[in-house]
Amino acid sequence: MQTIYYAAASLDGFIATEDDSLDWLFSLGNLNDSSYPEFIAGVGALAMGSATYEWMLRNADKVAAETGSAWPYSQPAWIFSSRKLPAINGADIRFVSGDVRQTHAEMRAAAGDKNLWIVGGGDLAGQFSDCGLLDQLIIQIGSCTLGAGKPLLPRRLLSPVLRLASVRQMGSGMAELRYQIQRQI
Ligand SMILES: NC(=O)c1ccc[n+]([C@@H]2O[C@H](COP(=O)([O-])OP(=O)(O)OC[C@H]3O[C@@H](n4cnc5c(N)ncnc54)[C@H](OP(=O)(O)O)[C@@H]3O)[C@@H](O)[C@H]2O)c1
């Protein structure tokens, strides 16, 4: 069981534009041709911050048209927010705030021997990393730059903590990098 931050980023390290648009991402390749189907099959629980969840709320029609449901995840999900947010009908979600360690323990208990997916954003992944709870980064680097936006992982993780495990080209639009995070205790 691994805790994995799986996300797509621009070449200059952003996962969304400053106004939370992901339109730049969709022209880069098809999700079903990527590692995503295999990855999501191994996920037992997931966590995301409120900006990511609110993107799902704003784009519910688009997500439903593409996946058949406004909430495309069958796994239990934890949404981090200090505010009261609306739920999505039929979604197995709970709203949490504060220390990620308690939530991580709950996610582990729910996921069995499957992986935990930290969906994003970058600072939330950083909070798990700060607590030594992030094992792997799987990042699809898109063939584009955004100039500014929401950062991929606003933390300083130096070698040898980040160990490059694999590189895979996905057409001309994406390169997937996998890193194992090695902690010195
Ligand atoms: N390209 C990709 O693969 C990818 C992946 C994921 C997300 N995204 C996109 O990237 C953007 C991410 O936005 P973001 O960087 O702002 O990150 P985010 O993690 O989605 O949202 C950040 C917000 O979550 C809440 N939060 C975070 N940690 C918390 C904690 N411990 N306790 C309570 N609340 C907490 C806070 O807001 P409040 O307390 O005010 O609610 C915080 O401002 C979104 O547009 C999303 O759609 C892209």
The ligand as a Gaussian input file, in Angstrom:
#p B3LYP/6-31G(d) Opt

LIG

0 1
 N       -3.474000      18.772000     -13.193000
 C       -3.868000      17.902000     -12.274000
 O       -3.602000      16.683000     -12.348000
 C       -4.634000      18.399000     -11.095000
 C       -4.725000      17.591000      -9.958000
 C       -5.418000      18.075000      -8.864000
 C       -5.977000      19.345000      -8.900000
 N       -5.892000      20.078000     -10.024000
 C       -6.444000      21.439000     -10.092000
 O       -5.461000      22.275000      -9.490000
 C       -6.101000      23.245000      -8.657000
 C       -5.637000      22.982000      -7.222000
 O       -5.960000      24.026000      -6.448000
 P       -5.135000      24.361000      -5.098000
 O       -3.696000      24.323000      -5.361000
 O       -5.745000      25.605000      -4.541000
 O       -5.399000      23.127000      -4.150000
 P       -6.561000      22.342000      -3.396000
 O       -5.811000      21.439000      -2.474000
 O       -7.506000      21.709000      -4.330000
 O       -7.365000      23.419000      -2.538000
 C       -6.717000      24.180000      -1.552000
 C       -7.708000      24.520000      -0.463000
 O       -8.108000      23.330000       0.248000
 C       -8.346000      23.651000       1.606000
 N       -7.390000      22.906000       2.420000
 C       -6.170000      22.399000       2.075000
 N       -5.596000      21.761000       3.096000
 C       -6.459000      21.844000       4.128000
 C       -6.435000      21.383000       5.469000
 N       -5.402000      20.669000       5.961000
 N       -7.507000      21.646000       6.260000
 C       -8.568000      22.359000       5.780000
 N       -8.636000      22.821000       4.523000
 C       -7.591000      22.574000       3.717000
 C       -8.118000      25.169000       1.742000
 O       -9.315000      25.872000       1.399000
 P      -10.613000      26.177000       2.320000
 O      -10.252000      25.853000       3.733000
 O      -10.879000      27.607000       2.075000
 O      -11.688000      25.308000       1.767000
 C       -7.140000      25.427000       0.616000
 O       -7.096000      26.770000       0.185000
 C       -7.593000      23.062000      -8.876000
 O       -8.028000      23.914000      -9.900000
 C       -7.731000      21.629000      -9.330000
 O       -8.859000      21.421000     -10.163000
 C       -5.207000      19.649000     -11.104000

